Structure formats: structure tokens, C-alpha cells
Amino acid sequence: MEIVEETPEGMTVDLRAPSSFVNALRRVMLSEVKTNAIEKVTVHQNTSVMQDEMIAHRLGLIPIHGDTPVQFKLDLQCDTESNLRVMSSHLQGAAVRPVDENILICVLSRGQSISLTAETACDCGRVHAKWSPVTVCYFTETDSGAFRLTFETTGAMAPRRVLHQATECLLARLR
């Protein structure tokens, strides 16, 4: 394995292995590597125009650092004439933070409020896409006959860690 390019968001590696192995590694990255995501949302009050289920779905798709369960709280009210954009930065109560603090959850107008608690859980992309640590993962054949695997992460895990865990998972299956 040769690392061709590595950034904080992704990695490109050349592999001298059969295409079936490279494809299996790609599939394991997408579906078997465990990450943290919001799983349980309890809405205490929601007077926004967005339904509770839609807010819970949007919260679940926010990438979260760490691999231990944590709990977030969100308690906001719009008291101004202008709308209040509820962002992932408004999630409070956990030392572990969302990968990006600027993800829009919903918009509150004057007099509207939202109050909820959200709990994370660790699982894998096979269960739901919100637990997949990669967003893009593909491979191509190079002129030298090697296969070039390129992937981008959600930011919840470092690319080297994703590659290492996927390789370990795949090797465990081959034993």
C-alpha cells in the first residue's frame, strides 16, 4: 500500500491487490466501520414549522466526533423580529462536539421555540448511512496495474483511522 495523497478530509492510496480485495475494502469502509451519530431525540417542545421527525432526522445526519455515547441539549427561543437560525453550534452539554458547528438544524421565527435532548450511539453504515464514516469512496485502475482507492470522510474520524479499522475488519473476516 502506498499513500498517494492525504488530507484531513480524505486519502488516496495505491494498492497492489486484486480488484475484489480493493472493492471489499471499499465496501467495509462504507458499511462496517463504526462511528458516533445522534440516534435518540426526545422533543420536549417544538413550535417551529418543522416537524419533530424531520428535526430528529437532520440531527442524526450531523457528524459527531468521538466513539462514546454522549447527550446533547437544545433549548432556544426566538425573541427578536428577525429569524433565528438554529445551528449545530447550539447543541450543548457534551465535551464531544459536532464535526461542523455551522450545520443548519431549523429556523425559528419570532415567538417560536424548540427544546429537546439528543443521545448518540455508535454503529455502522450497514444499519443507517448516518453511521458511515466516509462520504465518497471509489477505486480506479492505474496505468501500472495497481488500484487507486480514494475516499473522503465525514470528519468524524481521521482518514488513516478509517483505513486502519476497515483493513482490520476485512482481515478479521479473512482469518
Secondary structure, DSSP 8 states (H G I E B T S, - for coil): -EEEEE-SSEEEEEE-S-HHHHHHHHHHHHHTSEEEEEEEEEEEEE-SSS-HHHHHHHHHTS-B-SSS--EEEEEEE--SSS-EEEEGGG-BS-SS-BS-TT-EEEEE-TT-EEEEEEEEEEEETTT-GGG-SEEEEEEEE-TTS-EEEEEEE-SSS-HHHHHHHHHHHHHHHH-
